[in-house]
Structure formats: C-alpha cells, structure tokens
C-alpha cells in the first residue's frame, strides 16, 4: 500500500462512514517498522482512511527545526482530524525542544488518555484484573517549561495551573467515565503541600464530581496513590491528575500491567487529536524486525474510535487478543509457558491480519457496537473576582556578611519605609528571619516579604483579619530604594487577595 491513497471500504461496510483524512509520521528508530505493520493491519481491516505523511523527529531537528517539525507539517496537522505518530528521537545537546510537548501545547491537546489493562496469563503480570485509564492534564503544570537561573546557586521552574485547565481535564475524565461505562474517577494531587496549585485542581474535582452522582469519586495524595497503583492497581478505574504526576503514574501502570510496549495513548483537543505508542524509539533494535507493534496498533484503534469507526477498531483489537491467546508473541512478551511461536514485527502483523473477524476465547471480546457518544466539554463561565494588592515578595541574590539573615533583615527593615514593613525572610521556603534557627542552611537566594504597616495576623484567613491593601507606587518606590542600596532583586511576586481570601501561601511562622 502506498501512502497518500484512500484505503477502500471493505464489502461489509462495517462503519458506513466516509474516509477520514489523517496525518501519519513514522518517526525515528523502530517507528518505520511498527508504522508499516500498523498500516497493513488497518488496510486489511477495512479502515476508512486517507493518509498524509509528514517527516518529524531527529532528521528535522538536525535540519534546524528546534522542535523537530517543519512549517509544512504544522499545516497538515491543522487540516486533518487526527495524527498517528511514531516514536521520535531527540538529539543530545542543548537547544532542542520536546516535540511531544510542543505539539500537545501548540495544538491544544489538553487530555492525555492512556488505557492500561493486563493480558494475563499470556503477558506476565501480578494483576490479572487490572483495567484502568489514566487521564492526564497535558498543557500546564511544570511542563510549561518556564525555568530561570536566578542566582549562581539557585534555579527555579514555574508550576502553572489554571482553573480553566483544571476544569477542562476533570470534566473530560468524568465524561469519559460516563460514555465508557466506567464506575469511579480518582483524583491524585499533592495539595497537602502545594495548597494553591494542586489545591485548585482538587477543589475543581470536588465541584465537578457533584454533577456526576452516578460515578463514584475519591482523592489520593499522589505519593500514596502511586504506591497503591504499584501494589494494587485493580482498585482503580479512571484516574485524573496533573501533568507531571500523570506522566509518572501512566508509566507505572504500563509496567505493572506487563509491558510498556503494549500501551497506546491519545492526546485529545477540541480540533485535532494525536495518537501514539507510549514507548520510545528504541534505536538499538531499529531495522531488526523485532519491535512489538502492539502499542502503536492500540493507539491506531483509539484513533478509529475517535473517528467513529468503532466496529473496525473492535475487529482489530479482537484479532490482536486472538494472536496473544494463540501464543504468537514478539520477543519482549515471549514466555516459556505461553509462547508457541516467536515472530518479528511484520510476522506479528501478519498473524493479526489472519485473525481479523475472529473473537478471543479467554479474553472478553470487544463488541462492534454503535459509535460512542462524542465527548464535548463545556466550561462554566468565569465569575468576576475582586482582586486587592496586599504586598510583595522580593527575591534577592545576596551573599553578604557570611549570609547572616539577621544582617539582611535589619537592612531591609530600614529600607521598608513608613508605609511598608518587612514581615519575614525565607531561604528555600524556610523562615530565617525574624526568629530563624541557626542550624538552617542558607543559599544565596532570599525571599523577603513586604506588607502594609497596618498588617494584621492572617492565619485565620477571614475578612476580619485581612491586612490593609498597598499601592503599586509603594512597591515601585520600595524596589527603587533596594536598588539604590545595592541590593540585587532578581524577581518579585505580588501578593493578592481574591474575593477577600488570601491568594498566596503564608510563610512558615507567619
């Protein structure tokens, strides 16, 4: 089969739909081999598709495209409904951006969906009933990629979390559960520490969960949640979480299920969706015809479902299950007890094609049902917020007088002026002034909090204990005094109240 050609409908016209135009990219390493195997199976199964092929990955990086993709390729993604992508290799060295992250964020692919099930006993796993889905926020969190070196000793990475971003992914998770007959959605965050970023995610989860009383909801702190995933993944159904946590736990689930090589994923946006295997490009085995194409094949079946070709997707998945049951395995999943024949990449594809139209004997067959209801997300309109400026955190690069915080504190108190006061100084988040502990190790990076001289204790976080607002002019004048005193401020963060509630973290001991 040549690319850029229509795959003609089969005689039984399983899907009764017009061909969908998609973009494909082989990628790097084993990508060419597993893409060929996958496309051969799609053609044999009667998938209604038109392919536009693009080049991405290492070759494009080395041609000077810092994100591994050309302008022409972007146009193909904009035109088409879906993108079936092979694994890519990012060259070593600085200056190269992650292609996956770039595509996800540029094209608005906000939801990463990774189904993960066990295929025991044919693929070894300790959890034969494991069947869960990880739904990961795809655009925000630490993956915003905003980093700065602020002092010779300290770098920072900004964790950005938005309320619309939280609501969109949480609603998608509940809608996914509803449409696919799932019974429970579990949220995982670290809001016991990151009370504003992860706290917002958990808060939105609680709000949205109330709209789905038929679906059970629960929350875990991410560390204990990940421990439960590794120890007893069968207790979970749908998991929704932030970007970094989702990246980690989706690999945990794939590993404990038996093989990362079997996993596929989708990246869903409002206008386009990207589908890919979760494994890497494996350049060490490229060209040897030994890679398992199952991960990309799973992704392709998710793509068919996204395009409304559910019957063809079920037909392919059932043939794949029959192939596993018949003991026809690639090297990565071969076992002494259940492997009857070891095959390579193309041999495995041929075995799946030979079993198209058959149903598995031990695994539950996927029914060729009517198309699933498409998932549509509607966000609640933003409500007006009363925002008041309450102070400023000033970050300094300072190494004076043996890094003694008392010396810095006394100097800043003199520079605060008559309308502002220094409330505290922290070093790496630990309060060191006033009343710091001498054992605390200090770097050259200091956070210095300035508030109104009319400051009131805020620990109760009620309107009655709010500090008085300050003005932008007062803060600008403060910065000027710091500059004239020779103090190197490297960053500032304004402190706000939103609707009368503190919208920033309290310092230790404040």
C-alpha atoms as one frame of an Amber mdcrd trajectory, in Angstrom:
protein
   0.000   0.000   0.000   1.340   3.427  -0.862   0.795   6.451   1.288  -1.428
   9.359   0.246  -4.001   6.904  -1.045  -7.517   6.101   0.110  -7.993   2.767
   1.833 -11.086   1.445   0.086 -14.090   0.249   2.144 -14.485  -3.477   2.620
 -17.518  -5.235   1.242 -19.424  -5.373   4.554 -19.005  -1.605   5.077 -18.644
  -2.031   8.840 -18.646   1.625   9.680 -20.839   3.155   6.971 -18.725   6.296
   7.002 -16.709   8.342   4.542 -12.917   8.024   4.656 -11.248  10.286   7.215
  -8.101  12.173   6.238  -5.365  11.767   8.832  -1.698  12.679   9.150   0.895
  10.000   9.840   4.565  10.207  10.802   6.844   7.203  11.094   9.232   8.977
  13.452  12.612   7.533  14.368  14.166   4.232  15.434  11.624   1.421  15.200
   8.969   3.861  14.028   9.158   2.921  10.350   8.725  -0.793  11.092   5.857
  -0.535  13.538   4.054   2.057  11.394   4.179  -0.261   8.376   2.840  -3.143
  10.455   0.051  -0.973  11.844  -0.984   0.436   8.464  -1.016  -3.051   6.940
  -3.455  -4.156   9.634  -5.632  -1.052   9.227  -5.869  -1.652   5.486  -6.714
  -5.327   5.900  -9.396  -4.481   8.450 -11.080  -2.010   6.116 -10.351   1.218
   7.947 -11.745   4.201   6.061  -8.696   6.467   5.951  -6.694   8.780   3.748
  -3.058   9.306   4.763  -0.913  12.429   4.541   2.660  11.606   5.512   4.962
  14.105   7.255   8.553  13.994   8.496   9.221  14.667  12.180  11.894  13.893
  14.729  15.649  13.564  14.566  16.007  14.325  10.864  14.060  17.565  11.221
  15.950  18.542  14.384  19.225  18.187  12.525  17.891  20.323   9.660  17.496
  23.205  12.089  13.905  22.801  13.284  14.339  23.178  17.050  11.022  21.434
  17.802  11.576  18.589  15.334   8.741  19.599  12.990   8.551  21.863   9.916
   6.029  24.554   8.989   4.556  22.335   6.244   3.946  19.580   8.771   2.046
  22.003  11.012  -0.267  22.778   8.110  -1.011  19.073   7.653  -1.957  18.769
  11.327  -4.270  21.781  11.057  -6.057  20.323   8.022  -6.671  16.828   9.277
  -8.748  15.322  12.053  -6.146  13.037  13.581  -2.411  12.401  13.773  -0.964
   8.895  14.092   2.590   9.367  15.276   5.554   7.046  15.615   8.194   7.441
  18.360  10.895  10.055  17.905  14.495  10.596  18.977  15.561  13.978  20.346
  19.276  14.607  19.627  21.521  15.039  22.624  22.706  18.508  23.463  21.033
  21.808  24.232  18.619  23.802  22.123  16.203  21.021  21.202  12.607  21.197
  22.422  10.392  18.213  23.173   8.335  17.502  20.058   5.568  15.820  22.034
   5.176  18.711  24.452   5.327  21.228  21.592   2.576  19.510  19.607   0.366
  18.971  22.641   0.546  22.587  23.745   0.546  24.255  20.328  -2.467  22.292
  19.060  -4.364  22.460  22.368  -4.280  18.705  23.061  -5.291  19.105  26.680
  -6.166  15.493  27.591  -3.720  12.602  27.527  -5.622   9.306  27.757  -3.796
   6.040  28.486  -5.854   2.876  28.892  -3.933   0.124  30.644  -5.081  -3.455
  31.077  -3.463  -6.757  31.896  -3.215  -9.562  29.324  -2.501 -12.372  31.728
  -1.539 -15.103  31.520  -0.175 -14.515  28.012   1.698 -11.426  29.151   3.038
 -11.844  32.677   1.509  -9.575  35.316   0.660  -9.957  39.003  -2.657  -8.175
  38.441  -4.855 -10.175  36.059  -7.926  -7.969  36.591  -6.164  -4.672  36.006
  -8.157  -2.446  33.634  -7.789   1.275  34.240  -7.387   4.558  32.378  -5.043
   7.409  33.315  -6.277  10.811  32.142  -3.539  13.396  32.463  -3.697  17.156
  32.031  -1.458  17.822  29.074  -0.630  21.533  28.795   0.147  23.077  32.182
   1.943  22.302  35.448   5.744  22.135  35.385   5.562  21.224  31.698   5.023
  24.901  30.928   8.816  24.741  30.680   9.425  28.158  32.249  12.771  27.987
  34.060  15.291  30.581  35.185  18.652  30.556  36.900  18.225  33.412  39.361
  21.449  33.241  41.345  24.721  31.340  40.954  23.280  28.665  43.262  19.524
  28.549  42.589  17.337  27.810  39.579  13.553  27.804  39.515  10.847  26.072
  37.489   7.383  27.636  37.487   4.392  25.387  38.159   1.476  26.998  36.330
  -2.035  25.696  36.935  -5.154  27.444  35.657  -8.744  26.996  36.752  -9.999
  26.501  33.157  -7.258  23.914  32.604  -8.284  22.036  35.758 -11.972  22.153
  34.925 -11.480  21.002  31.354  -9.453  17.889  32.226 -11.614  16.967  35.230
 -14.802  17.288  33.175 -13.206  15.206  30.431 -12.400  12.465  32.955 -15.980
  12.296  34.235 -17.405  12.443  30.711 -15.003   9.687  29.625 -16.159   7.554
  32.543 -19.826   8.189  31.728 -19.533   7.480  27.997 -17.416   4.347  28.508
 -19.400   2.842  31.379 -16.701   3.380  33.993 -17.792   3.467  37.620 -15.212
   5.542  39.509 -12.921   8.532  38.997  -9.907   9.001  41.282  -8.128  12.340
  41.596  -4.449  12.428  42.618  -2.683  15.610  43.774  -0.141  16.839  46.328
  -2.386  19.522  47.805  -1.184  18.881  51.352   1.993  20.716  50.259   1.060
  22.748  47.167  -2.142  24.150  48.568  -2.818  26.697  45.823  -1.814  24.875
  42.606  -2.727  21.284  43.449  -5.308  22.674  45.850  -7.136  24.299  42.929
  -7.120  21.020  40.987  -8.612  19.125  43.952 -11.171  21.860  44.583 -12.359
  21.764  40.961 -12.512  17.963  41.137 -14.831  18.142  44.153 -17.043  20.693
  42.414 -17.366  18.729  39.161 -17.854  15.388  40.942 -21.114  16.706  42.430
 -22.519  16.908  38.891 -21.951  13.149  38.367 -23.624  11.471  41.373 -23.826
   8.167  39.483 -19.999   7.973  39.329 -18.021   7.334  42.497 -15.260   9.851
  43.198 -12.252   9.758  45.504  -8.970  11.557  46.088  -5.466  10.371  46.984
  -2.309  12.280  47.774  -0.108  11.370  44.815   2.611   9.536  46.758   0.258
   7.085  48.470  -1.831   6.898  45.297   1.216   5.859  43.283   2.075   3.290
  45.960  -1.417   1.798  45.663  -1.067   1.738  41.880   2.130  -0.267  42.144
   0.702  -2.590  44.803  -2.967  -2.981  43.858  -3.877  -1.292  40.554  -7.067
  -3.334  40.302  -8.737  -0.983  42.799  -8.679   1.881  40.259 -10.891   2.634
  37.275 -10.307   6.161  35.860  -7.543   8.341  37.308  -7.311  12.072  36.627
  -4.288  14.110  37.644  -1.906  16.916  36.770   0.701  16.765  34.041   3.864
  15.584  35.805   2.098  13.116  38.105   0.216  11.692  35.136   3.425  11.216
  33.182   4.900   9.183  36.035   1.921   7.073  37.054   0.942   6.194  33.487
   4.346   4.542  33.079   3.907   2.806  36.433   0.585   1.359  35.307   2.000
   0.229  31.964   4.917  -1.505  33.659   2.905  -3.358  36.296   0.438  -4.434
  33.587   3.268  -6.385  31.983   4.847  -4.362  29.192   5.316  -0.724  28.214
   5.482  -1.995  24.623   1.766  -2.821  24.593   0.495   0.615  25.593  -1.052
   3.249  23.352  -2.273   6.719  24.166  -4.372   9.515  22.755  -3.920  13.263
  23.098  -7.288  14.948  22.695  -8.055  18.557  21.810 -11.031  20.474  20.518
  -9.851  20.420  16.897  -7.331  17.608  16.475  -6.145  14.500  18.286  -2.759
  12.762  18.298  -2.313   9.017  18.816   0.949   7.273  19.664   2.586   4.334
  21.387   3.872   5.145  24.854   7.307   3.589  24.303  10.342   5.317  22.858
  12.117   4.992  19.532  14.418   2.136  20.679  17.229   2.906  18.210  19.220
  -0.105  19.463  16.760  -2.519  17.812  15.769  -0.384  14.823  15.823  -2.212
  11.491  15.970  -5.665  13.103  12.266  -6.528  12.682  11.860  -7.415  16.357
   9.876  -4.479  17.768   6.373  -5.110  19.071   3.868  -3.030  17.032   1.062
  -3.518  19.592   1.486  -0.112  21.247   1.046   1.806  18.003  -1.740  -0.567
  16.951  -3.571   0.164  20.217  -3.148   3.878  19.509  -4.493   3.401  15.987
  -7.584   1.661  17.367  -8.130   4.571  19.751  -7.890   6.809  16.695 -10.507
   4.779  14.838 -12.860   5.112  17.791 -12.215   8.854  17.862 -13.125   8.994
  14.168 -16.315   6.999  14.720 -15.013   3.760  13.204 -15.691   1.694  16.312
 -16.528  -1.522  14.523 -13.185  -1.629  12.754 -11.364  -0.826  15.992 -13.134
  -3.708  17.764 -12.344  -6.032  14.863  -8.631  -5.237  15.099  -8.484  -5.449
  18.898 -10.212  -8.826  18.918  -7.717 -10.105  16.331  -4.881  -8.823  18.497
  -6.296 -10.639  21.533  -6.624 -13.840  19.488  -2.991 -13.500  18.428  -1.874
 -13.226  22.055  -4.050 -16.196  23.053  -2.587 -18.314  20.244   0.871 -17.738
  21.674   2.217 -15.733  18.751   4.448 -13.231  20.504   7.282 -10.822  19.850
  10.455 -11.168  21.902   9.518  -8.565  24.521   6.466 -10.530  25.725   7.590
 -14.067  24.968   7.390 -16.590  27.812   8.310 -20.222  28.313   4.767 -21.277
  29.213   2.581 -19.432  26.728   4.635 -18.587  23.646   4.042 -21.012  20.788
   5.834 -19.002  18.111   8.248 -16.087  18.324   7.770 -13.637  15.486   9.115
 -10.297  14.419   7.325  -7.051  13.776   5.904  -7.949  10.373   5.240 -11.542
  11.383   3.126 -10.311  14.266   1.195  -8.019  11.926   0.566 -10.927   9.568
  -0.748 -13.046  12.461  -3.172 -10.273  13.491  -4.394  -9.902   9.894  -5.020
 -13.653   9.655  -7.278 -13.433  12.726  -9.393 -10.482  11.653 -13.052 -11.394
  12.140 -12.316 -13.871  14.950 -13.198 -13.481  18.630 -10.888 -14.299  21.540
 -11.673 -17.373  23.647 -10.340 -16.328  27.052 -10.300 -12.550  26.880 -13.596
 -10.707  26.748 -14.308  -9.784  23.152 -14.889  -6.160  22.233 -18.342  -5.683
  20.782 -18.723  -3.971  17.420 -21.332  -1.614  18.822 -22.668   1.666  17.562
 -20.330   4.612  17.769 -19.718   6.038  21.211 -21.201   9.396  22.040 -18.565
  12.063  21.339 -17.205  13.797  24.417 -17.958  17.504  24.459 -16.666  19.761
  27.228 -18.416  22.979  28.215 -16.685  25.151  30.809 -18.597  27.253  33.258
 -18.355  30.997  32.569 -15.739  32.833  34.586 -17.113  34.758  37.539 -15.921
  38.274  38.413 -13.173  38.395  41.040 -12.332  41.252  43.378  -8.536  41.465
  43.426  -6.631  43.508  46.012  -2.882  44.095  46.206  -1.705  43.228  49.719
   2.097  43.223  49.477   5.053  41.813  47.592   7.652  39.080  47.887  11.032
  40.365  46.729  13.655  37.766  45.872  17.270  38.795  46.383  20.634  37.434
  45.277  22.646  38.181  48.433  25.810  36.720  49.959  26.819  39.495  52.348
  28.240  39.107  55.887  28.514  35.301  55.948  24.919  35.058  54.721  23.616
  36.078  58.115  19.830  36.641  57.747  19.820  38.995  60.752  22.147  41.366
  58.895  19.953  41.303  55.798  16.787  41.628  57.872  17.940  44.738  59.722
  18.972  46.396  56.448  15.614  45.623  54.812  13.683  46.925  57.817  15.415
  50.277  57.392  14.643  50.309  53.655  10.974  49.330  54.053   9.937  52.920
  54.677   6.995  54.243  56.675   4.140  52.624  54.727   5.583  49.111  54.358
   7.183  46.649  56.724   9.365  43.572  56.318   7.256  40.652  57.518   9.741
  37.830  57.077  12.654  36.396  55.108  12.764  32.782  53.917  15.529  30.774
  52.300  14.347  27.894  50.088  10.955  28.230  51.771  12.235  28.048  55.365
  11.771  31.111  57.584  15.145  32.518  58.657  14.140  35.998  59.874  12.900
  37.039  62.334  13.413  34.267  64.863  15.125  31.868  62.485  17.076  28.809
  63.596  20.890  28.938  63.410  21.038  25.378  62.024  19.169  26.304  58.810
  21.422  26.144  55.753  21.127  29.241  53.564  21.867  29.650  49.864  22.283
  32.970  48.034  18.535  33.141  47.255  16.274  35.031  49.708  12.537  35.664
  49.663  11.679  38.869  51.501   8.004  39.588  52.205   6.837  43.191  52.473
   3.305  44.129  53.592   1.483  47.197  54.840   2.468  48.632  58.200  -1.214
  48.057  59.047  -0.656  44.306  58.751  -2.952  42.047  60.824  -2.403  38.357
  61.601  -3.742  36.349  58.643  -3.695  32.818  59.970  -7.484  32.752  60.335
  -7.913  33.777  56.673 -11.150  35.692  57.289 -12.280  39.143  56.227 -11.904
  40.387  59.813  -8.175  39.619  59.840  -7.217  40.963  56.431  -4.198  43.203
  56.160  -4.604  46.639  54.602  -4.033  46.906  50.828  -0.931  48.580  49.448
  -0.399  50.518  46.229   1.724  49.715  43.200   3.509  53.033  43.683   4.589
  51.997  47.191   6.062  48.777  45.799   7.854  50.521  42.940   9.358  53.018
  45.386  10.478  50.128  47.603  12.280  48.494  44.678  13.991  51.763  43.906
  15.262  52.017  47.490  16.572  48.447  47.310  18.339  49.241  44.044  19.956
  52.397  45.416  21.143  50.383  48.429  22.963  47.995  46.092  20.651  45.031
  46.691  20.173  42.762  43.677  16.490  41.872  43.375  16.011  39.098  40.840
  12.280  38.556  40.953   9.137  39.934  42.547   5.761  38.327  43.215   2.766
  40.479  44.099   0.573  39.235  46.934  -3.155  39.421  46.279  -6.441  38.764
  47.983  -9.109  37.302  45.711 -12.677  37.911  46.859 -11.416  38.642  50.341
  -9.373  35.434  50.651  -5.615  35.136  50.727  -4.331  34.003  47.320  -0.743
  33.239  48.280   0.981  30.869  50.675   1.759  32.006  54.199   5.351  31.924
  55.294   6.455  29.490  57.962   5.543  31.031  61.295   3.522  33.875  59.771
